[in-house]
Amino acid sequence: VFWRSPAYMISTDADHFAVRDTYSAMRAMVEVRGADAVYWFCDFDDEVEDEAIPKLGKVLADNDARLYIHTLRRKPPRDLATVAERSGGASIRHRLR
């Protein structure tokens, strides 16, 4: 399941967390682990839920974090590429030969 639930579960010691989707994983990396950048290597073969994209942009902006998206074939959705660029990151497309 891709981009489904905005909630993530955190253990009591906050050193481990379990997530069920990409949005929650990125949110946990930024909000729980304090990541200042996320490098996402993705093929975009799965469905992307458009309503999660602005939520991710808010998480990144609120925590001053950058998003780098690296794809091989397909371009990420335009709104997602914009979120990455506005965060100070980038959308990178590079084909392997």
C-alpha atoms as one frame of an Amber mdcrd trajectory, in Angstrom:
protein
   0.000   0.000   0.000   1.416   3.339  -1.040   0.749   6.690   0.622  -2.231
   5.387   2.574  -2.283   6.300   6.251  -1.038   9.579   7.728  -0.536   7.897
  11.100   2.585   6.110  12.217   3.255   4.064  15.320   6.145   4.870  17.632
   7.463   2.549  20.321   7.761   3.834  23.870  11.530   4.300  23.594  11.123
   6.304  20.319  14.092   4.483  18.797  11.941   2.293  16.584   8.833   2.918
  14.581   6.700   0.898  12.214   5.060   2.366   9.151   2.698   1.070   6.505
   3.268   3.570   3.697   5.732   6.005   2.156   4.199   9.194   3.549   4.268
   7.854   7.094   7.850   6.633   6.685   9.011  10.049   5.508   7.046  11.806
   8.224   8.602   9.547  10.868  12.125  10.079   9.492  11.689  13.841   9.635
   9.569  14.295  12.788  10.765  11.408  14.948  14.358  10.859  13.829  15.072
  14.507  12.993  16.292  13.902   9.431  17.117  17.136   7.647  16.978  15.444
   4.234  15.344  12.375   2.710  16.752  10.751  -0.434  13.979   8.711  -2.027
  14.878   6.225  -4.756  11.583   5.200  -6.348  10.307   3.711  -9.602   6.786
   5.208  -9.240   5.204   1.957 -10.408   2.674   2.139  -7.550  -0.319   4.430
  -7.221   0.363   7.815  -5.647  -2.441   9.365  -3.625  -2.473  13.030  -4.544
  -3.846  14.162  -1.162  -0.655  12.979   0.581   1.601  15.258  -1.493   0.695
  18.603   0.167   0.797  16.897   3.572   4.367  15.807   2.856   5.220  19.342
   1.732   3.938  20.699   5.057   5.946  18.149   7.075   9.098  19.081   5.173
   8.488  22.839   5.511   7.569  22.655   9.209  10.779  20.759   9.957  13.104
  22.548   7.512  13.842  19.254   5.743  14.731  18.620   2.101  13.432  15.916
  -0.225  15.476  14.413  -3.048  13.599  12.106  -5.435  15.618   9.836  -7.714
  13.857   7.921 -10.485  15.064   5.770 -13.353  12.229   5.688 -15.882   9.087
   7.469 -14.867   8.917  11.056 -13.778   7.382  11.708 -10.356   4.050  13.509
 -10.320   4.548  17.209 -11.048   3.185  18.238  -7.625   5.622  15.895  -5.884
   8.577  17.241  -7.885   7.479  20.753  -6.893   7.394  19.731  -3.213  10.953
  18.418  -3.526  12.200  21.596  -5.202  10.429  23.913  -2.732  11.994  21.983
   0.146  15.459  22.815  -1.209  15.892  19.323  -2.611  15.488  18.112  -6.183
  13.875  15.620  -8.516  16.573  13.605 -10.273  15.893  11.383 -13.275  18.740
   9.193 -14.430  18.445   6.137 -16.614  20.771   3.234 -16.034  22.227   1.665
 -19.165
